Amino acid sequence: MKASAGGYARAVDVPHALELMAGSEGAGRFLAGGQSLIAAMNMRLSEGDMLIDISKIPGLSGVAEDGERLRIGALTRHAEIGRDPLLRQHAPLLSDAVRFIAHAAIRNRGTIGGALAHADPAAEFPACILALGATLHAHGPDGDRDIPAEAFFEDVFTTALAEDEILTAISVPKAEPGERHVIEEMARRSGDYALTGLCLVRRSAGHRLSVFSAGPVPILAKGAMTALDAGDADAAVEALRAEIEPSSDTQATASYRRHLAGVLLRRAIARIEGETA
């Protein structure tokens, strides 16, 4: 099946991209890596779109230090996230997540901004930025807007981005000394979407635990976080299983996903304790 597009234009900068979007009469779609959008178009799940190619806009890719935070350009590709030395040192959760993402061809084309804006509830990067307490930076007709990760994901494939806004960057805090990051997931085959997965960050201020592929959006498991802060792993597992709302599908039942979440949390706890033993 062939993709059906209503037109194509390449933006030279962010203002130009917004101008093209404003003139698309509601049919515009930003095209970055295209690994989700083009697949949807090939299956005729999205037709007649005016594709606005932002992949060549300068200044929207790469990782840079910004005080006590790292700023990641929205067009930074998955493979670049995986090998960037600043991320490996200061935000290893993102680097580690790359090995779970699909296959090499997709990792070489897909962008972190595209993955976040797509908001697939089974994807790794949304849960990562939630666990890290990231801030997403958007630009629209009214200027720049900062969106906390906790407020960004609203529903399946739905975010707080307005139709006339473009995601430009993501900033994450640098890991403090002794901070630990772990990502765990279970999939039927390497490269498949996770049946269930989680990200665990342990800081001096406490734990942050996010869960993906266990509901319509990635969530912060706050009850489990409280139990982890108290040092009670059993209570954390029970709290986690009670907090998530997984669905049943052809890959797994809701009860199996809930069971897996508890198993993965115990693995994550063991890994963090092992790293500091």
DRENDO-1510 file (C-alpha; in Angstrom, 1 decimal, always signed):
<recs>
REC; n; res; u; v; w
REC; 1; MET; +0.0; +0.0; +0.0 .
REC; 2; LYS; +1.3; +3.4; -0.9 .
REC; 3; ALA; +1.3; +6.6; +1.2 .
REC; 4; SER; -1.1; +9.3; +0.3 .
REC; 5; ALA; +0.2; +12.8; +0.9 .
REC; 6; GLY; -1.4; +16.1; +0.1 .
REC; 7; GLY; +1.8; +17.9; -0.5 .
REC; 8; TYR; +5.4; +18.4; +0.7 .
REC; 9; ALA; +7.5; +21.4; +1.7 .
REC; 10; ARG; +10.9; +21.7; +3.4 .
REC; 11; ALA; +11.2; +24.2; +6.2 .
REC; 12; VAL; +14.4; +26.2; +6.4 .
REC; 13; ASP; +13.9; +27.3; +10.0 .
REC; 14; VAL; +11.4; +27.2; +12.8 .
REC; 15; PRO; +9.5; +30.4; +11.8 .
REC; 16; HIS; +9.2; +29.0; +8.3 .
REC; 17; ALA; +7.9; +25.7; +9.6 .
REC; 18; LEU; +5.2; +27.5; +11.6 .
REC; 19; GLU; +4.3; +29.6; +8.6 .
REC; 20; LEU; +3.9; +26.5; +6.5 .
REC; 21; MET; +1.7; +24.9; +9.2 .
REC; 22; ALA; -0.5; +28.0; +9.4 .
REC; 23; GLY; -1.1; +27.9; +5.7 .
REC; 24; SER; -1.9; +24.2; +5.6 .
REC; 25; GLU; -5.6; +24.7; +6.6 .
REC; 26; GLY; -5.3; +22.1; +9.3 .
REC; 27; ALA; -3.8; +19.4; +7.1 .
REC; 28; GLY; -0.1; +20.0; +8.1 .
REC; 29; ARG; +2.0; +17.4; +9.7 .
REC; 30; PHE; +5.6; +17.9; +10.8 .
REC; 31; LEU; +8.0; +15.4; +9.4 .
REC; 32; ALA; +11.2; +14.7; +11.3 .
REC; 33; GLY; +12.5; +11.1; +11.1 .
REC; 34; GLY; +9.2; +9.9; +9.7 .
REC; 35; GLN; +9.5; +6.4; +11.3 .
REC; 36; SER; +5.9; +6.7; +12.7 .
REC; 37; LEU; +4.3; +9.1; +10.4 .
REC; 38; ILE; +5.3; +7.4; +7.1 .
REC; 39; ALA; +4.3; +4.0; +8.5 .
REC; 40; ALA; +0.8; +5.4; +9.4 .
REC; 41; MET; +0.5; +6.9; +5.9 .
REC; 42; ASN; +1.5; +3.6; +4.2 .
REC; 43; MET; -1.3; +1.9; +6.1 .
REC; 44; ARG; -3.7; +4.7; +5.1 .
REC; 45; LEU; -4.2; +5.5; +8.8 .
REC; 46; SER; -3.3; +9.1; +7.9 .
REC; 47; GLU; -4.2; +10.5; +4.4 .
REC; 48; GLY; -4.0; +13.7; +2.5 .
REC; 49; ASP; -1.5; +15.3; +4.9 .
REC; 50; MET; +0.6; +18.3; +3.9 .
REC; 51; LEU; +4.1; +17.1; +5.0 .
REC; 52; ILE; +6.3; +19.9; +6.5 .
REC; 53; ASP; +9.8; +18.6; +6.5 .
REC; 54; ILE; +11.7; +20.0; +9.5 .
REC; 55; SER; +14.6; +17.4; +9.4 .
REC; 56; LYS; +17.1; +19.9; +8.0 .
REC; 57; ILE; +16.4; +22.9; +10.3 .
REC; 58; PRO; +19.8; +23.9; +11.8 .
REC; 59; GLY; +20.2; +24.1; +15.6 .
REC; 60; LEU; +17.5; +21.5; +16.5 .
REC; 61; SER; +19.8; +18.5; +17.0 .
REC; 62; GLY; +22.7; +17.6; +19.3 .
REC; 63; VAL; +23.3; +17.6; +23.0 .
REC; 64; ALA; +24.8; +20.5; +25.0 .
REC; 65; GLU; +25.4; +21.4; +28.7 .
REC; 66; ASP; +23.1; +24.1; +30.0 .
REC; 67; GLY; +24.3; +24.7; +33.6 .
REC; 68; GLU; +23.0; +21.8; +35.7 .
REC; 69; ARG; +20.9; +20.5; +32.8 .
REC; 70; LEU; +21.5; +18.9; +29.4 .
REC; 71; ARG; +19.6; +20.3; +26.5 .
REC; 72; ILE; +18.8; +17.8; +23.8 .
REC; 73; GLY; +17.7; +19.1; +20.4 .
REC; 74; ALA; +14.4; +17.6; +19.2 .
REC; 75; LEU; +15.9; +16.4; +16.0 .
REC; 76; THR; +18.6; +14.3; +17.7 .
REC; 77; ARG; +18.4; +10.8; +16.3 .
REC; 78; HIS; +18.0; +7.7; +18.5 .
REC; 79; ALA; +21.4; +6.4; +17.5 .
REC; 80; GLU; +23.0; +9.7; +18.5 .
REC; 81; ILE; +21.3; +9.6; +21.9 .
REC; 82; GLY; +22.8; +6.1; +22.4 .
REC; 83; ARG; +26.3; +7.1; +21.8 .
REC; 84; ASP; +26.5; +10.7; +23.1 .
REC; 85; PRO; +29.1; +11.0; +25.9 .
REC; 86; LEU; +27.3; +13.7; +27.8 .
REC; 87; LEU; +24.1; +11.6; +28.0 .
REC; 88; ARG; +26.1; +8.5; +28.9 .
REC; 89; GLN; +27.7; +10.4; +31.8 .
REC; 90; HIS; +24.8; +12.6; +33.0 .
REC; 91; ALA; +21.6; +10.9; +31.8 .
REC; 92; PRO; +22.4; +7.2; +31.1 .
REC; 93; LEU; +18.7; +6.3; +31.3 .
REC; 94; LEU; +18.3; +7.7; +27.8 .
REC; 95; SER; +21.4; +6.1; +26.4 .
REC; 96; ASP; +20.4; +2.7; +27.8 .
REC; 97; ALA; +16.9; +3.0; +26.4 .
REC; 98; VAL; +18.1; +3.1; +22.8 .
REC; 99; ARG; +19.1; -0.6; +22.8 .
REC; 100; PHE; +15.4; -1.5; +23.3 .
REC; 101; ILE; +14.1; +0.7; +20.4 .
REC; 102; ALA; +13.1; -1.3; +17.4 .
REC; 103; HIS; +16.0; -2.0; +14.9 .
REC; 104; ALA; +19.1; -0.2; +13.6 .
REC; 105; ALA; +17.4; +1.4; +10.6 .
REC; 106; ILE; +14.7; +3.0; +12.8 .
REC; 107; ARG; +17.3; +4.1; +15.4 .
REC; 108; ASN; +19.3; +5.8; +12.7 .
REC; 109; ARG; +16.3; +7.7; +11.3 .
REC; 110; GLY; +14.0; +8.3; +14.3 .
REC; 111; THR; +14.3; +11.4; +16.4 .
REC; 112; ILE; +13.7; +11.9; +20.1 .
REC; 113; GLY; +11.4; +14.8; +19.5 .
REC; 114; GLY; +9.4; +12.7; +17.0 .
REC; 115; ALA; +9.0; +9.9; +19.5 .
REC; 116; LEU; +7.9; +12.2; +22.2 .
REC; 117; ALA; +5.4; +14.1; +20.0 .
REC; 118; HIS; +4.0; +10.8; +18.7 .
REC; 119; ALA; +3.3; +9.7; +22.3 .
REC; 120; ASP; +3.1; +6.0; +21.8 .
REC; 121; PRO; +2.3; +4.6; +25.3 .
REC; 122; ALA; +4.6; +1.6; +24.6 .
REC; 123; ALA; +7.6; +3.7; +23.6 .
REC; 124; GLU; +10.6; +4.0; +25.9 .
REC; 125; PHE; +11.6; +7.7; +25.6 .
REC; 126; PRO; +8.3; +9.1; +27.0 .
REC; 127; ALA; +8.8; +7.1; +30.1 .
REC; 128; CYS; +12.4; +8.0; +30.4 .
REC; 129; ILE; +11.8; +11.8; +30.4 .
REC; 130; LEU; +9.0; +11.3; +32.9 .
REC; 131; ALA; +11.3; +9.4; +35.3 .
REC; 132; LEU; +14.0; +12.1; +34.8 .
REC; 133; GLY; +11.7; +15.0; +35.4 .
REC; 134; ALA; +12.5; +16.6; +32.1 .
REC; 135; THR; +11.1; +19.8; +30.6 .
REC; 136; LEU; +10.0; +20.0; +27.0 .
REC; 137; HIS; +10.5; +23.2; +25.0 .
REC; 138; ALA; +8.0; +24.2; +22.3 .
REC; 139; HIS; +7.8; +27.2; +20.0 .
REC; 140; GLY; +4.7; +28.6; +18.5 .
REC; 141; PRO; +3.1; +31.8; +17.2 .
REC; 142; ASP; +3.2; +33.2; +20.7 .
REC; 143; GLY; +6.8; +32.4; +21.4 .
REC; 144; ASP; +8.5; +29.8; +23.5 .
REC; 145; ARG; +6.7; +27.5; +26.0 .
REC; 146; ASP; +8.1; +25.1; +28.6 .
REC; 147; ILE; +6.1; +22.0; +29.4 .
REC; 148; PRO; +6.9; +19.7; +32.3 .
REC; 149; ALA; +7.1; +16.1; +31.3 .
REC; 150; GLU; +4.4; +15.3; +33.9 .
REC; 151; ALA; +1.9; +17.5; +31.9 .
REC; 152; PHE; +3.0; +16.6; +28.4 .
REC; 153; PHE; +1.3; +13.2; +27.8 .
REC; 154; GLU; -2.5; +13.5; +27.8 .
REC; 155; ASP; -3.8; +10.3; +26.1 .
REC; 156; VAL; -2.9; +7.7; +23.5 .
REC; 157; PHE; -0.9; +9.6; +20.7 .
REC; 158; THR; -2.0; +12.9; +22.3 .
REC; 159; THR; +0.2; +15.5; +24.0 .
REC; 160; ALA; +0.0; +19.1; +25.3 .
REC; 161; LEU; +1.5; +20.4; +22.1 .
REC; 162; ALA; -0.8; +22.7; +20.3 .
REC; 163; GLU; -1.3; +22.1; +16.5 .
REC; 164; ASP; +0.6; +25.3; +15.7 .
REC; 165; GLU; +3.6; +24.5; +18.0 .
REC; 166; ILE; +6.8; +22.6; +17.3 .
REC; 167; LEU; +8.9; +20.7; +19.8 .
REC; 168; THR; +12.4; +22.2; +19.7 .
REC; 169; ALA; +14.3; +20.6; +22.6 .
REC; 170; ILE; +14.2; +18.6; +25.8 .
REC; 171; SER; +16.2; +19.5; +28.9 .
REC; 172; VAL; +17.0; +17.0; +31.7 .
REC; 173; PRO; +18.8; +17.5; +35.0 .
REC; 174; LYS; +22.3; +16.2; +35.2 .
REC; 175; ALA; +22.7; +13.1; +37.4 .
REC; 176; GLU; +24.0; +13.9; +40.8 .
REC; 177; PRO; +26.9; +11.9; +42.4 .
REC; 178; GLY; +25.6; +8.5; +43.3 .
REC; 179; GLU; +22.4; +8.8; +41.2 .
REC; 180; ARG; +21.3; +5.5; +39.6 .
REC; 181; HIS; +19.3; +4.9; +36.4 .
REC; 182; VAL; +17.7; +1.6; +35.3 .
REC; 183; ILE; +15.4; +0.7; +32.5 .
REC; 184; GLU; +13.7; -2.7; +32.3 .
REC; 185; GLU; +11.2; -4.1; +29.8 .
REC; 186; MET; +9.8; -7.3; +28.5 .
REC; 187; ALA; +9.1; -7.9; +24.8 .
REC; 188; ARG; +8.3; -11.1; +22.9 .
REC; 189; ARG; +11.1; -10.5; +20.5 .
REC; 190; SER; +14.0; -8.1; +20.3 .
REC; 191; GLY; +12.8; -4.9; +18.6 .
REC; 192; ASP; +9.1; -5.5; +19.4 .
REC; 193; TYR; +7.2; -3.0; +21.5 .
REC; 194; ALA; +7.4; -3.8; +25.2 .
REC; 195; LEU; +4.6; -5.8; +26.8 .
REC; 196; THR; +5.4; -3.8; +29.9 .
REC; 197; GLY; +8.4; -1.7; +30.9 .
REC; 198; LEU; +9.6; +0.7; +33.6 .
REC; 199; CYS; +12.3; +3.3; +34.3 .
REC; 200; LEU; +13.7; +3.7; +37.8 .
REC; 201; VAL; +15.8; +6.7; +39.0 .
REC; 202; ARG; +17.2; +6.8; +42.5 .
REC; 203; ARG; +18.4; +10.3; +43.7 .
REC; 204; SER; +19.2; +11.6; +47.1 .
REC; 205; ALA; +15.7; +13.2; +47.2 .
REC; 206; GLY; +14.1; +9.9; +46.5 .
REC; 207; HIS; +13.0; +7.5; +43.8 .
REC; 208; ARG; +11.2; +8.3; +40.5 .
REC; 209; LEU; +9.5; +5.4; +38.8 .
REC; 210; SER; +7.7; +5.5; +35.5 .
REC; 211; VAL; +5.9; +2.7; +33.7 .
REC; 212; PHE; +5.1; +2.3; +30.0 .
REC; 213; SER; +3.0; +0.0; +28.0 .
REC; 214; ALA; +0.7; -0.4; +31.0 .
REC; 215; GLY; -2.0; +2.2; +30.2 .
REC; 216; PRO; -2.9; +5.0; +27.7 .
REC; 217; VAL; +0.1; +7.1; +28.8 .
REC; 218; PRO; +3.3; +6.5; +30.7 .
REC; 219; ILE; +2.7; +7.2; +34.4 .
REC; 220; LEU; +4.7; +8.1; +37.5 .
REC; 221; ALA; +4.0; +5.4; +40.0 .
REC; 222; LYS; +3.8; +7.6; +43.1 .
REC; 223; GLY; +2.6; +5.1; +45.5 .
REC; 224; ALA; +5.4; +2.7; +44.6 .
REC; 225; MET; +7.9; +5.6; +44.8 .
REC; 226; THR; +6.8; +6.3; +48.3 .
REC; 227; ALA; +7.3; +2.6; +49.3 .
REC; 228; LEU; +10.7; +2.6; +47.6 .
REC; 229; ASP; +11.7; +5.7; +49.6 .
REC; 230; ALA; +10.7; +3.8; +52.8 .
REC; 231; GLY; +12.9; +0.8; +51.7 .
REC; 232; ASP; +9.9; -1.6; +51.3 .
REC; 233; ALA; +10.3; -3.4; +48.0 .
REC; 234; ASP; +7.3; -5.7; +48.6 .
REC; 235; ALA; +5.0; -2.7; +49.3 .
REC; 236; ALA; +6.4; -1.0; +46.2 .
REC; 237; VAL; +5.5; -4.0; +44.0 .
REC; 238; GLU; +2.0; -4.1; +45.4 .
REC; 239; ALA; +1.5; -0.4; +45.0 .
REC; 240; LEU; +2.8; -0.5; +41.4 .
REC; 241; ARG; +0.4; -3.3; +40.4 .
REC; 242; ALA; -2.5; -1.3; +41.9 .
REC; 243; GLU; -1.5; +2.0; +40.2 .
REC; 244; ILE; -1.3; +0.9; +36.6 .
REC; 245; GLU; -4.2; +0.3; +34.2 .
REC; 246; PRO; -3.0; -2.1; +31.6 .
REC; 247; SER; -5.2; -3.4; +28.8 .
REC; 248; SER; -5.6; -6.8; +27.3 .
REC; 249; ASP; -4.7; -7.4; +23.6 .
REC; 250; THR; -3.4; -10.1; +21.3 .
REC; 251; GLN; +0.1; -9.8; +22.9 .
REC; 252; ALA; -0.8; -10.1; +26.6 .
REC; 253; THR; -3.6; -9.9; +29.1 .
REC; 254; ALA; -4.0; -7.1; +31.5 .
REC; 255; SER; -3.3; -9.4; +34.5 .
REC; 256; TYR; -0.1; -10.7; +32.8 .
REC; 257; ARG; +1.1; -7.1; +32.2 .
REC; 258; ARG; +0.4; -6.3; +35.9 .
REC; 259; HIS; +2.4; -9.3; +37.0 .
REC; 260; LEU; +5.3; -8.4; +34.7 .
REC; 261; ALA; +5.4; -4.9; +36.1 .
REC; 262; GLY; +6.1; -6.3; +39.5 .
REC; 263; VAL; +8.7; -8.7; +38.2 .
REC; 264; LEU; +10.5; -5.9; +36.4 .
REC; 265; LEU; +10.4; -3.6; +39.4 .
REC; 266; ARG; +12.2; -6.3; +41.5 .
REC; 267; ARG; +14.8; -6.7; +38.8 .
REC; 268; ALA; +15.3; -2.9; +38.7 .
REC; 269; ILE; +15.7; -2.8; +42.5 .
REC; 270; ALA; +18.2; -5.6; +42.4 .
REC; 271; ARG; +20.2; -3.9; +39.7 .
REC; 272; ILE; +20.4; -0.6; +41.6 .
REC; 273; GLU; +21.4; -2.4; +44.8 .
REC; 274; GLY; +24.0; -4.4; +42.9 .
REC; 275; GLU; +25.6; -1.3; +41.4 .
REC; 276; THR; +26.1; +0.2; +44.8 .
REC; 277; ALA; +27.1; -3.0; +46.7 .
</recs>
